[in-house]
Amino acid sequence: MSMGRPLAYDPEKALDAAMQVFWSRGYEATTLQDLLQAMGLSKSSFYQAFGGKKELFLRCIARYREKIGQGLIELLGNSGSAREFIERMLLNSAAEARRPNEARRGCLLMNTATECAQKDGDIAGEVSSGFDGLHALLCRAVRRGQEEGAITREVEAEALAGYLISSLGGIKTVVKSGADEQRVRDIVAVTLRALG
């Protein structure tokens, strides 16, 4: 029995390349030609492998969620305390503030929520799942910080996790708008003080 022709491209690399394009340009501004060029695919191979632009975008969001989520889980595991994890997570945005303005991309999930999640239920579902995963991880970190005595117990972990997501979104937006590293560090310091 024939196994069929082997793939002439690496699907994982193609997906990562597409994710980078969407992340830089946004969903609506990304053209099929942008994707074909970045992924190194012909039009027929693209449609055969990914179905279409929207289907590919949904897979890119899922991949982004997986990569970012795994990175944060590792960061939490490697941090000496929950407070250290939260500070490092927020300060990662300061590294982006060192790049030229055109290289500051923010967060793909947050960008997508702003750009088109309200227009498409499938995209909204992927974005919502991403935020749910981030919220659950931050709840875990906050509860750990409360047990360690470094984060206030006067506010529920769920509310503090939501506050951290909104703070992270604000920091990402300020970075995209051109804030320098010191300004980001000042915002992070205020955010951490609010945790108690």
C-alpha positions as CSV (number, residue, x, y, z in Angstrom):
1,M,0.0,0.0,0.0
2,S,1.4,3.4,-1.0
3,M,2.1,5.9,1.8
4,G,1.5,8.8,-0.6
5,R,3.9,11.6,-1.4
6,P,5.9,13.0,1.5
7,L,5.2,16.6,2.4
8,A,7.6,19.0,0.7
9,Y,7.5,21.4,3.6
10,D,7.5,21.3,7.4
11,P,3.9,22.0,8.6
12,E,5.1,23.2,12.0
13,K,7.6,25.7,10.5
14,A,5.0,26.8,8.0
15,L,2.5,27.4,10.9
16,D,5.1,29.3,12.9
17,A,5.9,31.5,9.8
18,A,2.2,32.3,9.3
19,M,1.9,33.1,13.0
20,Q,4.7,35.6,12.8
21,V,3.0,37.3,9.8
22,F,-0.4,37.5,11.5
23,W,1.3,38.8,14.7
24,S,3.1,41.5,12.9
25,R,0.3,42.6,10.5
26,G,-2.9,41.6,12.1
27,Y,-5.5,39.3,10.6
28,E,-7.3,41.7,8.2
29,A,-4.2,43.3,6.8
30,T,-2.5,39.9,6.1
31,T,-2.9,38.9,2.5
32,L,-2.8,35.4,1.0
33,Q,0.3,36.4,-0.9
34,D,2.0,37.5,2.5
35,L,1.2,34.0,3.8
36,L,2.3,32.1,0.8
37,Q,5.6,34.0,0.7
38,A,6.3,33.5,4.4
39,M,5.3,29.9,4.5
40,G,7.0,28.9,1.2
41,L,3.9,27.3,-0.2
42,S,2.0,27.3,-3.4
43,K,-1.6,28.3,-3.4
44,S,-2.8,24.7,-3.9
45,S,-0.6,23.4,-1.1
46,F,-1.8,26.1,1.2
47,Y,-5.5,25.4,0.6
48,Q,-4.9,21.6,0.8
49,A,-3.0,21.8,4.1
50,F,-4.8,24.7,5.9
51,G,-8.1,25.2,4.2
52,G,-8.1,28.9,4.1
53,K,-6.9,32.1,5.8
54,K,-9.4,32.0,8.7
55,E,-8.7,28.3,9.4
56,L,-5.0,29.0,9.4
57,F,-5.4,32.0,11.7
58,L,-7.4,29.9,14.2
59,R,-4.6,27.3,14.2
60,C,-2.0,30.1,14.6
61,I,-3.9,31.5,17.6
62,A,-4.1,28.0,19.2
63,R,-0.3,27.6,18.6
64,Y,0.5,31.0,20.1
65,R,-1.6,30.1,23.1
66,E,0.2,26.8,23.5
67,K,3.7,28.4,23.2
68,I,3.0,31.3,25.5
69,G,1.2,29.1,28.0
70,Q,4.1,26.6,28.1
71,G,6.6,29.5,28.5
72,L,4.6,30.9,31.4
73,I,4.2,27.5,33.1
74,E,8.0,27.1,32.9
75,L,8.6,30.6,34.2
76,L,6.3,30.0,37.2
77,G,8.0,26.7,37.9
78,N,11.5,28.3,37.7
79,S,10.7,31.3,39.8
80,G,11.7,31.4,43.5
81,S,8.3,33.0,44.5
82,A,5.0,33.8,42.9
83,R,5.8,37.6,43.2
84,E,9.0,37.0,41.3
85,F,7.1,35.2,38.6
86,I,4.6,38.0,38.2
87,E,7.3,40.7,38.1
88,R,9.3,38.7,35.5
89,M,6.2,38.1,33.4
90,L,5.4,41.8,33.4
91,L,9.0,42.9,32.8
92,N,9.2,40.7,29.7
93,S,7.4,43.6,28.1
94,A,10.2,45.9,29.0
95,A,12.5,43.9,26.7
96,E,10.1,44.6,23.9
97,A,10.3,48.3,24.7
98,R,14.0,48.2,23.7
99,R,13.1,47.3,20.1
100,P,12.4,49.9,17.4
101,N,8.7,50.9,17.4
102,E,7.9,48.9,14.2
103,A,9.2,45.7,15.9
104,R,6.8,46.1,18.9
105,R,4.0,43.6,18.3
106,G,2.3,43.3,21.6
107,C,0.4,40.1,22.4
108,L,-1.3,38.2,19.5
109,L,-4.3,37.3,21.7
110,M,-4.8,40.9,22.9
111,N,-4.3,42.3,19.4
112,T,-6.8,39.9,18.0
113,A,-9.4,40.7,20.7
114,T,-9.1,44.3,19.7
115,E,-9.0,43.8,16.0
116,C,-11.6,41.2,15.1
117,A,-12.9,39.0,18.0
118,Q,-16.2,40.9,18.1
119,K,-16.7,40.3,14.4
120,D,-16.3,36.5,14.3
121,G,-17.5,33.9,16.8
122,D,-14.9,31.3,16.0
123,I,-12.0,33.8,16.5
124,A,-13.7,35.1,19.6
125,G,-13.8,31.5,21.0
126,E,-10.1,31.0,20.4
127,V,-9.3,34.3,22.0
128,S,-11.6,33.6,25.0
129,S,-9.9,30.2,25.5
130,G,-6.5,31.9,25.5
131,F,-7.6,34.4,28.2
132,D,-9.2,31.6,30.2
133,G,-5.9,29.7,30.2
134,L,-3.9,32.8,31.2
135,H,-6.4,33.6,33.9
136,A,-6.2,30.1,35.4
137,L,-2.4,30.3,35.4
138,L,-2.4,33.7,37.1
139,C,-4.9,32.5,39.7
140,R,-2.5,29.7,40.5
141,A,0.4,32.2,40.8
142,V,-1.7,34.6,43.0
143,R,-2.8,31.8,45.3
144,R,0.8,30.7,45.7
145,G,1.8,34.3,46.5
146,Q,-1.0,34.5,49.1
147,E,0.2,31.3,50.7
148,E,3.8,32.8,50.7
149,G,2.4,35.9,52.4
150,A,3.6,38.2,49.6
151,I,0.2,39.0,48.1
152,T,-2.8,40.3,49.9
153,R,-5.6,37.9,50.9
154,E,-8.1,40.8,51.1
155,V,-8.9,40.4,47.4
156,E,-9.8,37.0,45.9
157,A,-7.2,35.4,43.6
158,E,-9.7,35.4,40.7
159,A,-10.0,39.2,40.9
160,L,-6.3,39.8,41.2
161,A,-5.6,37.5,38.2
162,G,-8.1,39.6,36.2
163,Y,-6.3,42.7,37.4
164,L,-3.0,41.3,36.2
165,I,-4.4,40.5,32.8
166,S,-5.7,44.0,32.4
167,S,-2.4,45.4,33.6
168,L,-0.5,43.2,31.2
169,G,-2.8,44.4,28.3
170,G,-2.2,48.0,29.3
171,I,1.6,47.5,29.5
172,K,1.6,45.8,26.0
173,T,-0.4,48.8,24.6
174,V,1.9,51.4,26.2
175,V,4.9,49.5,24.8
176,K,3.4,49.4,21.3
177,S,2.7,53.1,21.5
178,G,6.5,53.8,22.0
179,A,7.1,53.8,25.7
180,D,10.7,53.4,26.8
181,E,11.9,50.7,29.1
182,Q,12.0,52.9,32.3
183,R,8.4,53.9,31.8
184,V,7.4,50.2,31.6
185,R,9.5,49.4,34.7
186,D,7.7,52.2,36.6
187,I,4.3,50.8,35.6
188,V,5.3,47.3,36.7
189,A,6.4,48.6,40.1
190,V,3.1,50.3,40.6
191,T,1.3,47.1,39.6
192,L,3.3,45.0,42.0
193,R,2.6,47.5,44.9
194,A,-1.2,47.0,44.2
195,L,-0.8,43.3,45.0
196,G,0.0,44.2,48.6
